[in-house]
Amino acid sequence: MQATGSVRATDLSYRKLGNLFREQINTSRLQFADLRYYSNRQQLMLACSAIGTTAKNRLVTMDLNRREDLGERWVIADRDNNESLCMRKSADNILIPEFGDAAGQFWHGDQASRNANGLGYTFEWWTHDSDFGSLQPSWRGRKKNLRFVALQYDPRGSVTHTLEIWLDGELRQTIQFTLTASGPTLPAVLPITLGGTTLVNTIRRRATGQFTRLAVRGYSTGSDQDVSITKLFIGAELAEEGTQGAVAA
């Protein structure tokens, strides 16, 4: 592993990972995996094989930037082949990750452009399946009617962002939002007021259906799209009583 500075082993291992590795990667081929520490970003990167494959097509990254308050954060990517993961010195004398694919082509990591050979990456997020009982205890386990969804975002560019509405485990509705590049973007010069000068709310879009539990998937797939979703608004009411409410995730 190439690194500058030091990170104590206890900082990395005191949290339990559960079945993360057994569910995501082919542990029988770990002897062929590459492990590197990207000190400039405080990220530990593992290039390995996904379950059921021999190609090194899975990149597992542990982000240590906010380990004091959030702990380590894990990102799993399957966009590229990472047959060889190494570090190379950039023009400004920083060691950055370099990815070699199965065809012998090497790709620079940590680049400003958000594409690989002109093809975009998929930006994706999920909310957990919830009955909103943690926010409205009286709603736990009860039928609800969905009324609207909306987004809050940092306007970095013009992007089409799609929401999938999953009610009780079934995909029931797909809604597209157009996120614009209006207003200043982060980073911004202090002092600023978040929500007033940087963050933007979309209009409410009508969403329908009755549910006990709801989950939402959001994604964008375009080349060079920069997406930063800060909040999801969901409007719903109890089906039997008509009691309205809104939650933000």
C-alpha positions as CSV (number, residue, x, y, z in Angstrom):
1,M,0.0,0.0,0.0
2,Q,1.3,3.4,-0.9
3,A,0.6,6.1,1.7
4,T,1.9,9.2,3.4
5,G,1.2,9.9,7.1
6,S,-0.4,7.2,9.2
7,V,-3.8,5.9,10.2
8,R,-4.2,3.7,13.3
9,A,-5.6,0.3,12.6
10,T,-8.2,0.8,15.3
11,D,-9.6,3.8,13.4
12,L,-10.4,1.6,10.4
13,S,-11.7,-1.6,12.0
14,Y,-13.7,-0.9,15.1
15,R,-17.0,-0.8,13.2
16,K,-18.5,-4.0,12.0
17,L,-19.1,-4.4,8.3
18,G,-21.5,-7.3,8.6
19,N,-22.0,-9.1,5.2
20,L,-20.9,-6.2,3.0
21,F,-17.9,-8.0,1.5
22,R,-19.5,-11.4,1.2
23,E,-22.5,-9.9,-0.6
24,Q,-20.6,-7.6,-2.9
25,I,-17.2,-9.2,-3.9
26,N,-15.7,-12.5,-4.8
27,T,-13.7,-13.2,-1.7
28,S,-12.1,-16.3,-3.3
29,R,-10.1,-14.0,-5.6
30,L,-8.9,-11.5,-3.0
31,Q,-5.3,-12.7,-3.7
32,F,-5.6,-10.9,-7.1
33,A,-7.1,-7.7,-5.6
34,D,-5.2,-4.4,-5.5
35,L,-5.3,-2.2,-2.3
36,R,-4.2,1.4,-2.4
37,Y,-4.4,4.4,0.0
38,Y,-5.1,7.7,-1.7
39,S,-3.7,10.0,0.9
40,N,-4.7,13.3,-0.9
41,R,-8.4,12.3,-0.5
42,Q,-8.0,10.1,2.6
43,Q,-9.6,7.2,0.7
44,L,-8.7,3.5,0.9
45,M,-9.4,1.8,-2.5
46,L,-9.8,-1.9,-3.2
47,A,-10.0,-3.1,-6.9
48,C,-11.5,-6.6,-6.8
49,S,-14.0,-9.0,-8.5
50,A,-17.7,-8.9,-8.0
51,I,-19.7,-11.9,-6.9
52,G,-19.8,-14.5,-9.7
53,T,-17.1,-12.9,-11.8
54,T,-13.3,-13.2,-12.3
55,A,-12.8,-9.8,-13.9
56,K,-11.8,-7.1,-11.5
57,N,-14.9,-5.0,-12.1
58,R,-15.7,-3.8,-8.6
59,L,-14.1,-0.8,-6.8
60,V,-14.7,-0.6,-3.0
61,T,-13.7,2.8,-1.5
62,M,-13.6,3.6,2.2
63,D,-13.7,7.4,2.7
64,L,-12.1,8.6,5.9
65,N,-12.6,12.3,5.6
66,R,-15.2,12.6,8.3
67,R,-14.4,9.6,10.4
68,E,-14.6,11.5,13.7
69,D,-18.3,12.5,13.3
70,L,-19.7,10.0,10.7
71,G,-17.2,7.2,10.8
72,E,-15.9,5.6,7.7
73,R,-18.1,5.9,4.6
74,W,-18.2,3.1,2.0
75,V,-18.8,3.5,-1.8
76,I,-19.1,0.6,-4.2
77,A,-18.7,1.2,-7.9
78,D,-19.0,-1.2,-10.9
79,R,-18.6,1.3,-13.8
80,D,-15.1,0.4,-14.8
81,N,-12.7,-2.6,-15.1
82,N,-9.9,-2.2,-12.7
83,E,-7.5,-5.0,-13.7
84,S,-4.6,-2.9,-12.3
85,L,-4.9,-0.3,-9.7
86,C,-1.8,1.8,-9.0
87,M,-0.7,5.3,-8.0
88,R,1.0,7.8,-10.3
89,K,2.4,11.2,-9.8
90,S,0.3,14.0,-11.3
91,A,1.6,17.2,-12.9
92,D,1.3,19.0,-9.5
93,N,3.3,16.3,-7.8
94,I,0.4,14.5,-6.1
95,L,0.0,10.7,-6.1
96,I,-3.4,9.9,-7.8
97,P,-5.0,6.6,-8.6
98,E,-4.5,5.0,-12.0
99,F,-6.8,2.3,-13.4
100,G,-5.6,-0.2,-16.0
101,D,-8.4,-2.1,-17.9
102,A,-8.4,-5.5,-19.4
103,A,-7.4,-4.1,-22.8
104,G,-4.2,-2.5,-21.4
105,Q,-5.5,1.0,-21.4
106,F,-4.8,3.1,-18.3
107,W,-7.2,5.7,-17.1
108,H,-6.5,8.6,-14.7
109,G,-8.6,8.8,-11.6
110,D,-9.9,11.8,-9.7
111,Q,-10.4,14.0,-12.9
112,A,-12.6,17.0,-13.2
113,S,-14.5,15.6,-16.2
114,R,-17.4,13.2,-15.2
115,N,-17.1,10.7,-18.0
116,A,-15.0,7.8,-19.2
117,N,-14.2,7.9,-22.9
118,G,-17.3,10.1,-23.4
119,L,-19.7,7.8,-21.5
120,G,-21.4,9.1,-18.4
121,Y,-21.4,7.6,-14.9
122,T,-24.7,6.7,-13.2
123,F,-25.3,8.9,-10.1
124,E,-27.8,6.9,-7.9
125,W,-29.2,7.0,-4.4
126,W,-32.0,5.2,-2.5
127,T,-34.0,5.9,0.6
128,H,-34.6,3.0,2.9
129,D,-38.1,1.4,2.8
130,S,-40.0,3.3,5.5
131,D,-43.5,3.7,7.0
132,F,-42.4,7.1,8.5
133,G,-42.9,5.7,12.0
134,S,-39.6,7.2,13.1
135,L,-40.9,10.7,12.1
136,Q,-44.6,10.3,12.9
137,P,-45.0,7.5,15.5
138,S,-48.8,7.4,15.0
139,W,-48.2,6.5,11.3
140,R,-46.3,3.3,12.0
141,G,-47.8,0.3,10.1
142,R,-50.8,2.3,8.8
143,K,-52.0,2.9,5.2
144,K,-51.1,6.3,3.7
145,N,-51.9,8.2,0.5
146,L,-49.0,9.8,-1.4
147,R,-49.6,13.4,-2.6
148,F,-46.4,14.9,-3.9
149,V,-42.6,14.8,-4.0
150,A,-40.0,17.6,-4.4
151,L,-36.2,18.0,-4.3
152,Q,-33.8,20.5,-2.8
153,Y,-30.4,20.6,-4.6
154,D,-27.2,22.6,-5.0
155,P,-27.5,24.0,-8.5
156,R,-24.2,22.9,-10.2
157,G,-25.4,22.4,-13.7
158,S,-28.4,21.5,-16.0
159,V,-29.3,17.9,-15.2
160,T,-32.3,15.6,-15.6
161,H,-32.8,13.7,-12.4
162,T,-35.3,10.8,-12.3
163,L,-37.2,9.6,-9.2
164,E,-38.7,6.1,-8.9
165,I,-41.5,5.8,-6.4
166,W,-41.6,2.3,-4.8
167,L,-44.7,1.6,-2.8
168,D,-44.7,-1.6,-0.7
169,G,-41.9,-3.1,-2.8
170,E,-43.4,-2.3,-6.2
171,L,-42.4,0.4,-8.7
172,R,-45.5,2.6,-9.0
173,Q,-44.4,5.9,-10.6
174,T,-41.4,7.5,-12.4
175,I,-41.0,11.3,-12.2
176,Q,-38.4,13.5,-13.9
177,F,-37.0,16.7,-12.5
178,T,-35.0,19.3,-14.5
179,L,-32.3,20.7,-12.2
180,T,-30.9,24.0,-13.4
181,A,-27.6,25.8,-12.9
182,S,-29.2,29.0,-11.6
183,G,-27.6,30.7,-8.6
184,P,-24.1,30.3,-7.1
185,T,-22.7,26.9,-6.5
186,L,-20.6,25.4,-3.8
187,P,-17.9,26.2,-2.8
188,A,-19.0,29.8,-2.2
189,V,-17.4,32.7,-0.5
190,L,-18.5,33.2,3.1
191,P,-20.7,34.5,4.5
192,I,-23.6,32.7,2.8
193,T,-27.0,31.5,3.9
194,L,-27.7,27.9,2.9
195,G,-31.2,27.6,1.5
196,G,-31.3,31.3,0.6
197,T,-28.4,31.8,-1.9
198,T,-27.1,28.4,-2.7
199,L,-29.8,25.7,-2.4
200,V,-32.8,25.5,-4.7
201,N,-36.2,23.8,-4.2
202,T,-37.9,22.2,-7.2
203,I,-41.7,22.6,-7.7
204,R,-43.8,19.9,-6.1
205,R,-44.7,17.1,-8.5
206,R,-47.9,15.2,-8.1
207,A,-47.4,11.6,-6.8
208,T,-50.2,9.2,-6.2
209,G,-50.8,5.8,-4.7
210,Q,-51.7,4.1,-1.4
211,F,-48.9,2.5,0.7
212,T,-47.8,1.3,4.0
213,R,-44.1,1.6,3.3
214,L,-42.4,3.8,0.7
215,A,-38.9,3.9,-0.8
216,V,-37.5,6.3,-3.4
217,R,-34.7,5.8,-5.9
218,G,-33.1,8.8,-7.6
219,Y,-30.6,8.7,-10.5
220,S,-28.9,10.6,-13.4
221,T,-26.9,9.0,-16.2
222,G,-25.8,11.8,-18.5
223,S,-22.1,12.5,-19.4
224,D,-20.4,15.3,-17.3
225,Q,-23.5,15.8,-15.1
226,D,-22.7,17.1,-11.6
227,V,-25.6,16.3,-9.2
228,S,-25.9,17.3,-5.6
229,I,-29.2,16.4,-3.9
230,T,-29.5,17.8,-0.4
231,K,-33.1,17.0,0.6
232,L,-36.1,14.9,-0.6
233,F,-39.6,16.2,0.3
234,I,-42.5,13.7,0.5
235,G,-46.1,14.7,1.0
236,A,-48.5,12.1,2.4
237,E,-51.6,11.7,4.5
238,L,-53.2,8.9,6.5
239,A,-55.6,7.0,4.3
240,E,-58.3,6.4,6.9
241,E,-58.3,9.8,8.5
242,G,-57.1,12.3,5.9
243,T,-54.4,13.6,8.3
244,Q,-51.9,15.4,6.2
245,G,-48.2,15.7,6.7
246,A,-44.9,16.2,4.9
247,V,-41.5,14.7,5.6
248,A,-38.0,15.5,4.4
249,A,-35.4,12.8,3.9
